[in-house]
Amino acid sequence: MQFRLKVTIAAAVAACAGAALAQEQTVTIGSVAPMSGPQAHYGKDNANGVKMAIEDLNKQNISIGGKKITWAVDVEDDAADPKQGAAVAQKLCDAKVNGVVGHLNSGTTIPASKIYHECGIPMVTGAATNPDLTKPGYKEVFRIIANDSSLGAGLAFYAADALKLKKVAIIDDRTAYGQGVADIFEKTAKSKGMQVVERQFTTDKATDFMAILTAIKAKQPDAVFFGGMDPQAGPMLRQMEQLGMTNVKFFGGDGICTVKLAELSAGAKTLGNVVCAEGGTSIQKMPGGNAWKARYDKEYPNQFQVYSPYTYDATMLLADAMKRANSADPKVYLPKLIESKYKGVTAVIEFEPNGELKNPAITLSVFKDGKKTPLN
């Protein structure tokens, strides 16, 4: 009799434990960016934003569908390589993550978006800016930052209208991002009456630009526009100084609009000629920017670059859609994403029918005394 009682009690305890476990669920968000290679500083910044959001969500004791949620992040490295980006996307699909924040580069995001579409996992990017991303109309794909149509055009308008520049040379790194933003700048500059005196190409791995810059110098441009990222822009600025191109303005999109550009240019005087554009308002003008940045700097000192406020918001946006749908199942909460009106750190996030951000803002910045400074 005593033995049977012990068995019954043990069974009851096991049943209660099983019931408790049944009321818990882990929701995993994939974070994808280059975590290795010359663009790793961007990737770490992106991942930090996601991690901060996951930490905040876990403090909120959220229940969805009657289950207490434990939030987790799966950080993956796409090395800014389209093939590796596609492979990582398939890995996350196979792992059945609940949503994805990424990728950083348009060249990796565009091929990955097709894979997320096919497996039905929502992807929100706060960094990839090529307009082609949303052209296929995949319902799983969302962007919470201004695209290159805004960035390239905004820089061209500033060059023509504010600075009254007449002649510009253009270089791009042949990536989807670099070529895309350069094409838009060129088209807009020409529409404003500016003369494009030279169009040159490089790669996102190059560090020697002397031949390209020498050819450009001979055309005597007022400015150089570079479509690419800061690992190339930094050496380019140093080599422009070596060639005596110290009075030539240097334009670029969000790929060069980083704190690290000052370090990569190694004190070149030409850093003072930079005018760069990024999606959204400056962090000082974001609704929750200053308080959020103080928290970020405390947790990840000297790692802030550009996109982490957006990856933070992207993570919180996914969670908000899950809460409104009362489900972490991508098929169930996906329709709620397009209906979002989420008050984030960066902005109030609402979407156009194609997944583009409504009313995107852009900010132009310069470098004063080596520090990135937003223009008024």
N, C-alpha and C positions, 0 to 999 in steps of 0.2 A: 504494500500500500504506500509506504514511504517512497519507494523507488518510482511508482507511477506518479506520485505528486511532484517529485523533482522533475520528471520528464515533462509533465504538463506545464510547470512553471517555466522551464527552459524553453519550451515551445512557444509559450506566450511571449516571453522576452524576445525571442527571435522574430516572432510575427510583428511585434511593436517596432523593432529595429528596421525590419523590412518596410513597414508602412512609412516610417520616418524617411528612409532613403527614397521611397517612391515620391515623396513630397519635395524632393530637391532635384535641381537640374543645373548642369553646367552649360552655359552659352559661350561659345568661342568665336571671337572676332579675329579674322586674319588681317595682318598688317604686312604689306609688301612694298619694298623699296630697295635701292642698292645699299646693302649693309657692308659691302666690301668694295675695294677699288677706289678710284679718285673721287667718286661722288658719294662716298660712305657718310660724309658729314651731313648731307641732306637726309639720307636714309635713317640715320640714328635720331635726327631731330624729328622726323616723321613718326618713328616708332615710339619716341618719348611722349609725343602727344597722345597716341593711342593708349599707352601704359597709364598716363595720368587719368584718362577717362575711365579706364577699367578700375583703377584704384577708387575713384570717386563713386562709381556705380556699386562697387562692393560695400561701400560704407552706407548705402541707402537701403539695404535690406529689401530689395525689390522682389515681389512675387508676381509671376506671370502664369496664367492658367492654373492657379492654385498651388504652384510649386515655387519654393524659395530658389532664387537664381544665384548661382556663383558665376561671376564673369571671369573669362580668361582670354588671353591674347596668344595668337600663334604668329610670331614674327618670322617672316621669310625673306630671303635675299634673292632679288632678281638680277643683281649686278649691273643694272641699267642695260641689260641685254635682252632683245626681243624673244629669242628662243628660250632663254632661261625664265623669262617672265611668263611665257606660255606654259612651261613645265611646272612652275610654281602654282599657276592658276589651276592646272589640272590636279596637282597635289592637294590643294585646298578643297577642290570639288570632291575628290575621293575621300577626304577626311570629313566631309559633310559639315564644314564650319557653318555658322549661322549667318555670317555676313563678312564682307571684305572692305577694308579701308586701303586704298591704293589704286594703282601703282603711282610712282612719282613721275616717271618719264612718259611722254606721249607715245614714244616708240615701243615701250613695253605695255602700256595700258591698252592701246588699241587692239593688238592681237589677243591680249588676255580677256578683254571685254567680251569677245565672241565665245570664249570658253565658259565664262560665268553665265552668259546668256543661255548657253546650251544646257548647263546643269542647274539653272534656275536660282543662282545665289546672287543677291543684291551686292553691287559694288559701288562705293562712294569714293570719288577722288577729290582731294583738296589740293592737288598739285599739277596734274596733267592738263595742259591747256590747249592742245590742238583741236580746232573745231570739228575735225573729222570723227572724233570720238563718239559724238552723239548722232552723227548722220545716219547710221544704220537703223536707228530707232529702237534699240534694245531697251525693253522696259526695266531691265535690271540695272541699268547704268545711270549714275547720277554724278554731277559735278557741282561743287559748292564754292567755286572760285571763278573769276572772270576768265574767258578764253582768249586765245591769241588775237581774235578779231578786235577785241577791246584794247589789248596791250600794244600790239603793233600799230594800230591806228592812232592810239593816244600819244605814242611817242612821235609819230610822224606829224601830227597836229602841233605838238609842242615845238618840234624842230622848225617847222615852217612859220607858225603863227607867233610864238613867243620869242624864239631865237633868231628868226628871219634868215635861216640858213638856206643856201642856194644849191650847193653841191654835196652829194653824199656817196660814199662807197659802202658796199654791203658784203659781208662775209657770213656764211652759215656753215654749220658742222654736218650737214646732210642728214641729220636725224629728223624724225617726224616733227619734233618740237622746233628745232633750230631752223629748218627750211620753211616750216609753216609760218612762224612769226616773222621771218625775214621777207617772205613773199607778201604778207599783208602790209608790212612796213613799206616795201617798195611800191606796191600798188597805191597806197594812200599818199606816199610822198610825191609820186608822179601826178596824182590828182590835185595836189596842192601846188604844182608848178616847180617842184624841186627836180634837179637833174641827177640821175643815178649815173655816176661817171665810171663805176667799176662794180662787177659782181664776181666775187671769188668764193671758193669752197675749200673747206678743210675737213677734219674728222673730229669726233669726240674723244680721240686718243692722242691727238697731236699736241706738241709743245713748242715746235719751232715754226714761227710765222714770218720770218724775215723776208723770204722771197715774195710772199703775198703782200706784205706791208710795203716793201720797196716798190712793187708795181703800183700799189694804191697811192703812195706818196707822190709818184710822178704825175698823177692826175689832179693833185692839189685839192682834195676835198675839204669841205668845212667840217665834216663829221664822218665817222665810221659807225655803221650799225653792225653789231655782231649777234647772230642768232645761234645761241649755244649756252654753255654752262660755265661756271666760274673756274674750273680747273684749266680751261683754255683762255678765258678772259684775263686772268691774272698775268700769265706769261705774255699775252698779247699786249697788255698795257706796258709791261717792262720793256718789251722790244720796240714799241712805238716811241718810248722815251729815248731809247738808244739811237733811233733813227731821226731824232729831232722833231718828232710829230707832237710837240707839247702844246700846240694851240688847236689841235683837232679834237672836237667833241667825240665822245664814245657812248653810243646808245646800245641798250640791250633790254631784253624782257626779264621776267622773274628769275630765269636761270642764272643771271649774273647779279641779281639784286640781293646779295647775301652779305652778312657781316664778315664772312671769311674772305670775300674779295679783297679787302684791305690787306690781309695777311698774304694772300697769293700774289698780289701785285708788288709785294716787298718794298713798300715805300716809294714806288714810282710816282713822279709828279703828275703823270697822266691820270692817276686815280681821281684827281680833282676835276677832270673833264667828264666824268661818268654821269650819265642820266639814265636811270633804269626804271622800269615799270613792273609792278606786281599787282595781282588781283586783290581786291578788298581795300579797306582803309588801313592806315598805319596802325600798329598795335596800340599806340597811345590814344587813337580815336575809336577803337573797337569798343562795343558796349561793355565788355568785361575785360578789356585788354590789359590794363595796368596791373590789376589784382592777379590776373591769371599769369602774367609774365613774372611777377614777383615769386609766385609759387613755383613756376617752372625753373627759374634761376636757382632757387634754393635746392630743388631736387636734382637738377641737371646743370650744374654750373658750367658756364662757357660753352654750352652746346647748342644754344638757340641759333637757328638760321632763318627760315622763312615760313615753312608750312605747318609747323606743329600746332598752332591754334586751329588750323583747318582740319587736321587729322583728329584732334581732340573733339571738335564739333561733329565730324563725320561719325565717330564712334557713338557719341551721345545721341545723334540723330537716328542711327540704327536702333539703339535701345529705346528711344522714344516711340518709334514706329511699332516695335514689338509690344510695348506697354499698351499702346492704343488699340492694337489688334488682339491683345491678351493671348499672344502666341509668339514663340521664337521660331516657328516654322517659316522659312523664307516664302513659301507659297501663300501663307496666310497673311504675313505682315507686309509683303511687298506692295499691295495696293495702298497701304497706309503711307508709304514713303512719299509717293507723288502728291499726297494731300498734305504734306508737312507744312507747318507754320511754326518752326522751332526757334525759340529765342536763344541763340548760341553766344559764344564768346565773340565770334567774328561778325555776326549780323543776325537778323531775323531771316531764317532760311526758308524760302519758298521756291517751288520749281515751275518751270515752263513744262508743257506737255511732253517735251523730248528729254526731260531730265536736266536741262540747263538751269542754272540759278537765275531767278528773277532779279532784274535791276542790279546787275553786278557793278560794284565800284572798282576803280583802279587808283593806285597811288604812285606818283612819280617821286623818286628819291635821288639825291646827290650824295657825294661824300665830302664832308667838311672836316678838315683836320684829321682825315683818315677814318671818320665815323659816318656810317650811313645815316642820312638825315632826310626826312620827308620834306618835299617842297610844300609851301602853303598853297 
